[in-house]
């Protein structure tokens, strides 16, 4: 290396940078961090997969710029097939299913284009006319889940960003993806200090869809200098777990899978209508069999405690974790009788098609306690103390209000299985279709597990009881309890506290 540098006609500055690069690699800043991670064994095949190469584009004693495309795409040769899924997610989740269909229709032509032209064409279809804040939301709330699932070497990528010497700041550079698509994942979950990608031209509020040319080497050198001025991230364990994410698509949208979805979509709408009719029109004794014939499965384990065994004068209070808006309906189906359900926010459509009575809460503690006590005096009540849904195997912090309503509560562990469409959303516009999307899945499935009652009296406070019930449900489901709240979820995914106006009710 020193001989080639001595005979080179490059400037002293370039020679100095090359020497620094040699020292950086020698001192294991990046290259040795990948040692021991050169092969991984995917759970599906058991076949070792070589780790895609990671390149240093520039560096100094205090900063390094790393090309991360190979790890993001899990391939050293980007193609239309590897680029299609993340861009399709942007098209559908930030745009519409129509925009996604247009990208799919163009896919055969994209395959024959050169890489640069293909990339610009995808960006034009996905970003043209798209709101900038909506694209940023998708980059923050939807795409990190995709990269976590598809990047087989995310742990090795996190080592590059998070375990470098403390005095070295590391930036991730993508020559393929726009910054808005990868910044949240690489900074918040993987641990890079800065992220730079391709840029899509935009106005004040909307994207024009035109992707700018690739960064030059001169620009990369300026990035190294600029990175020195950035603040170092706080010490943290990377990669951080993926607890919250948004979006409708529950599968990896490869071209073949996306085509299958569009073929199935009309049938999905018909199936959802039929399934809704079964639960809202047919007598309760017939709904279980009819729903099973329509492809809906509800698996029940454990035995519910009868009302006479409890100390509550009215009905029983069932406390469950929150997976979708259909939690209470699944419990009602398992019990074979109607129950009351309480919720903080609910779309008009979900309220109209619900086969069980629903009560909106006000988020005013005393008023909500009064309303729930009145319902409990009339019959069984189902409450989800998490206050919002969580898709991943985690439980959010439980609100303790339920522990003040009865002498004992009946925990119910619920879980659902969605293979094509998620039945939850943080978008105020799309949220009213949550139940419809869940029932559009080919074979929607719910599991309901009744657990032993938990007493609420004694010396334990309502907060301690809530924590105990959370642990009981977490153990039954194999989930991890957390101290995260509804506000934490909405601040991350939607940038707000998730409150909506509710109608007044007596």
N, C-alpha and C positions, 0 to 999 in steps of 0.2 A: 504493500500500500504506500509506504514511504517513497519507494523508487518511482512509482507512477506519479506521485505528487511532485517529486523533484523534477521530472521530465515534462510535466504538464505545463501548458502555456496559460493556464488560468491565473486569476488574480490571487494576491496573497490572502484576500478575505475569504475566497472560496477554499483555499488550501487550509486556512485556519478552521473553517467549518468542517471540512472533511476530517481533520485531525480530531476535532471535538467529537465528531460522530464515532470515530474509532474508539476513543476513550469511553464514550457513553456506553457503547455496546460491550466493551471490555469490562466495564464496571457493573454490568448486569442491570442497567436501568430498565431496559425493555426486553432485550433478547432472552436473558436468563430468567426473566419473570415468566416466560412461556415454557420454560423447562419443566418437564413433568406433566405438561398439558398438551403434548403434541398429538396425542391420540385420546379419543373418548369413545365410549361404547354406548350407542343409542339404545334405549330401553326396548325399542321395537324390533331391532334386527340383531343386536349383539355383535355387529360387524364394526371393527375399528375404523374410524374416519380420520384422515390426516387433518391437522389443523391448518386452515388457510394462512398464507403468509401475511404478516403485518409489517408494513414499511414505515421507516422513519423518513419523513419528508424534509425535516429541518430540525435543528437543535442548537442549544447553547448549554452553558453550564447550569442554567436555571430553568430552561424551557425546552420542550420537545413537542414536535408536531407529528402525529401518527395517522397514517392512512388506514381507515377502519372498514373500507368497503368489503374486503374479502370476508371479514368476520360477520358483518351485518348480513351479507347475502349467503353466507356459508358456501361460498364458491369463489374461486379465483378468476372465473370467466363469466362476467355478467352477461345475461342474455334476456331476451324478451320474456322467457318463461320465468326467470328468477326475479325480474323486475315487476312482473304483472301483479302479484298479490298485494304488496304494499300500496301501489298506485291505485289498484282497484278499491282498496279500503278507503282511500281518500275520496275517490269518485263516488262511492255509495254512501259512506257515512257523513261526509261533509257536503256532498251534492245530493244525489238521489239515485234510485235504482235505474232510472232512465239514463243518467250519465254513465253509470257502471255498465249498462247494456251497450252503450255506444263504444266504450273502451273494449268490451269483449268482442263486438262486431268487427273492430279494427285489428284485432289480435293477429289474424292470419297475415295481414299486410305488415304488421310490426315485426314479424319474424324474419322477413326478408330485407328489412332495412339495416343499415349500419348502426352500430351501438349508439353513437351520438345522435343520429337522426331519430332512432327509435325512442330514445330518452326524451328528446324535445317534443316528439309527437304525443307521448304519454302525458307529459307535463301540460301540454296545451289542452288536451281533453279533460284532464282532472282538475286543473286550476283556473281555466279561463272563466271569468265571471264569478269566481268563488269569493265569498267574504273572507277577509284576512283573519278576523277573529275566529271564524268557524274552522278554518284550516289549522290555526294554532290549537284549537280545542282538540281536534283529531290527533294532532301530533302529541298532545299531552295525555289524552284520555284513551285513545284507541290503539295507535301504532305501537306503544311500548309493549302491550300484550303480544302483538304479533312478533316483534323482535325477540322477546323473551322465549316465545315458543319455537321460533324457527332458527335462531342463532344457537347452534349446538355448543358453541364455545364461549358463551357469555361470561362464564367464570374467568376464563383466560383473558377475555377482553377487559374485565373489571380489574384484573391484576395489573394490566398495563397502566390503567388510569389511577388505581387506588393504592398501589403498593410501591410506587416509585419513591426514591429518597425524598424526604420532606422538602428539601430546597428546590426540587425539580417540579415545575408545573407542566402538565401534559394537556395538549389540545388534540381533539379528534377532528380529522378532516375527511370529508366524504366528497369524492369527485363525481358521485352518482346522484345522491339524494339531495333535494333541497333542504336547507337548514331547518325549516319549519317541520319537516317530517321526522328528523332524527335527534334534534337538540334535546328535547325533554328526556328521551330514553338514555342518551349518552351522558347527560349531565346529572340527572336526578337519580337514575337507577344504577348506572355503571360507574360514575364518579369522575368523569373528565372535568377539567377546570374550565375548558372552553370548547365550543363546537362550531365548526365552519363547514358549510356545504354549498352546493350550487344554489344560486338565487333565482327566484322566479319574479319577473318584473311585475310591479303592482302599483296601483294608485293609492289614494288615501284609505279606501275601504275595500277595494276589490282587486283581485289578481288579474293581470292581463293574460297570463298563461304562457308568456314567452320566457324560456329558460336562458339565462345568461351563459356565456362561454365558460369553459373550464378555467379554474384558477391557474395562473402561470407560476413558474418557479420563483419569479421575483416576488409575487404576492405571498408565496409560502415563506420566503425569507422575512418579509415584513410581519407575517403572523408570529414568527418566533420572537421578534422584537416586541410586538404588541402584547404577546402573552406574558412577558415579564412584568407588565403593569397590572395584570389581573390579580384578584385576591385569591389566595389559596383556599381550597375547600376545607371545611372542618373535618377532622378525623372521623371516619365512619366506616362501617363494614359494608363492602360492596361485593357482589351486586345486592341492592336492597330488594326486599321481597315485593312482589307484585300483589297488592291487596285490592286496590280499586282499579277498575277499568270500565270503559263504556263502549257503546256501539251495538249494532244489531246482529252482526254475523258471528256465529259461534263456531265457524270452521275456517280453515285456511283456504282462502279463495284462489286456488290454482285455476287456470283457464278451464280445465275439465270440470272442476267442482262448481265454478261459477256458471257454466253452461247448464249443468244439472239443476242448479238452483232456479234458473230462469225457466227451464222446462217444467219444473215442479211448482213454480209460484202460483199459477192459476188454480191448480188442484189444492194447494195449501189454503188459499182463501176459502174455497168451498168447504174443505175439511174444518176450518175454524168456525165457519157459520153453523155447520152441522153439530159440532161439539158444543158450541154455545147454546144452541137450541135444545140439546139433550139436557143440559144442566138447568136451563131456565124454564122449560115447558113441561118436560116429562115429570110424572110423580117421582118422589124421592126413592121409592122402592125399586124403580126401574132404571134410575140413572147410572148405577154402578155397572150393570150388565151392558146397557146401551153404550156407555162411554168406552168400555173395554172393546166392544165390537168396532167402535170408531177409532181405535188405536190409542186411547188414553189409558195409562196404567197407573194405579195407585196401590202401592205395596204397604201393608199395615203390619206392624210388629208391636208386641206388648199389649197389655189390656188396659183400657181406660178405667179410671176409678169412677164408680157409680156415685150419683149425687147423694145417696143416703149415707155413704161412707164419709162424707166430708162434713166439716163443721159449719159450712156456709149455709145460711137459711134459704137462699135462692138457688142459683146455678153454681157451676164450678168455673173456676178461672183457669183457663189453659194458657200457658206461657210458652211461646215457641220462638225459635230463631226466624229470621226474615230472609227468604230466598226470592219470592215473587209475590205479587198481589193475590195469588191463588192459594197461599198458605192456609188461610182460614177455610177456604172451600174444600181443600184436600182433607183437613181435619174434620170438617162437617161430614164429608163423604165417608170417612173412616168411622165416625161415630154413628152414622146412619140417621142423623137428625140435624135440624137446623141449629145454628149457633149465631150469636152476635159477634161482629168483628169491629174493631176500632182502628182508625188510620189517621195519620196526620194530614196527608194530602192524597187526593184521588181525582182522576180524570172523570169527566162527565160520562163518557162511554163506559168505563169500567163500572161506574155506579149503576148505570142503567141495566147492564147485562149481568150484574151480580145476582146469584140465586139465594144469597143470604143477606139479612139486613146489616147495613153498615152504619157506623157512626163516625163522623169527622171530629177530631179533637182540635182544640184551640191553641195548644201550647201554653195555656194558662194553667198552672198546676192545680189550683183549687177548683176551677171550673171543670177541668178534665177529670179530676177525682170525683166530683159530684156526678158527672155524666156516666162514668164507668160504674159507679156504685148503683145508680138507678138501673142500668142494664143488667148488672149482676143479680139484682133482686128479681129480675124477670126471667132469667135463664142463664145458660152457659155462655161465657164470653171468651173469645180468643184475642190475645194481645201479643204484639211483637215489640218487646222493650228496646230492641236495637234502633227502632225509629226509621230505618231505611234498609234496603237490601244490600247484600254483599255476595258477589258471585264466587269468590275464591274461598278456600277452606279456612276462613277466619270468622270469629264472632266479634262484633263491635261491643262497646261498653253498654251495659243494660241500664236503662232508666229505672230507678227504684220505686216509682210510683205504684206499680202493680203490687208490691209487697205490703202496701198499706190498705189493701182492699178486702182481703180475706185471711182467714186463719191458716190456710194452707193453699198452695198452688200446685197445679199439675203440669210439669214440664213436658213438652212435646218436641222431639227432635225431627225436623223436616228437612228434606233435601230434594232437589229436582234435577232432571237431566234434560238438557237442551242440546240437540245435535246440529241444528241449522240456524235457528234464530234465538237470540236472548230475549227473555220476557221481562227485561228491566231496562230502564233508560233514565238519564238525568235531564234530557231535553224536555222543556215544558210543552213543546208542540207535539212531540212524538210520544210522550209518556202515556197519553190516554189510550194508546194502542198496545200497551204492555201485555195485557191478558190475551189479546188477539194474536200477537206474535208468538207467544208461548204455545198457543193451541194450533199454530200453523206448522209446528215441528212435525216431522213424519210420525214419530212415536213419542210424544211427550210423556214423561214419567215422573211420578212423585213417590217419595217414601215417607211414611209417617210412623214414628216410633214413640209410643206412650211410655213414659217413665214413672217411677214412684213419686208420689206427692212429696213436696217439701214444705215443712211447717214454717210459718212466718212469725210466729210469736216467740216468746222467750226473751233472752237478753240481747239477741242479735238485732242490730239496726236494719232499717229497710235497705240501706246500701250494702250491708254485709249479706243480706238475703239475696239481693240482686246478683252480687258477685258469685254467691254459691250456686244459684240457678244457672248462671253463665257457665261455670265450670262443669256442672252436671251435663249440660247440653253439649259442651265442647268435647267432653270425654265420650259421650255416646256417639257423636258424629266423627270423632277423630280430627276435629278442627282445633285451631289455636285461638285462645281468647286474647283480646287486645283491649287497650284503653282508648282506641279510636272511636270517634263519634260520627253522627250524621253530618255535622258541620264540617268535620275533617274531609269526609268523602266529597261533599259538594264543592268545597273550596278547591280541592285538587282537580276534580273532573270538570266542573262548570264555572269555577271562579266566583261563586256566590254561596250563600248559606242554605240554598235550597228551599227557601220559604216561598209559598204561593198564597194568593188570596183565597180564602175559603168562605163559603156562604154561611150565613148565620142559621143556626138550628136550635130548637128548644130542647 
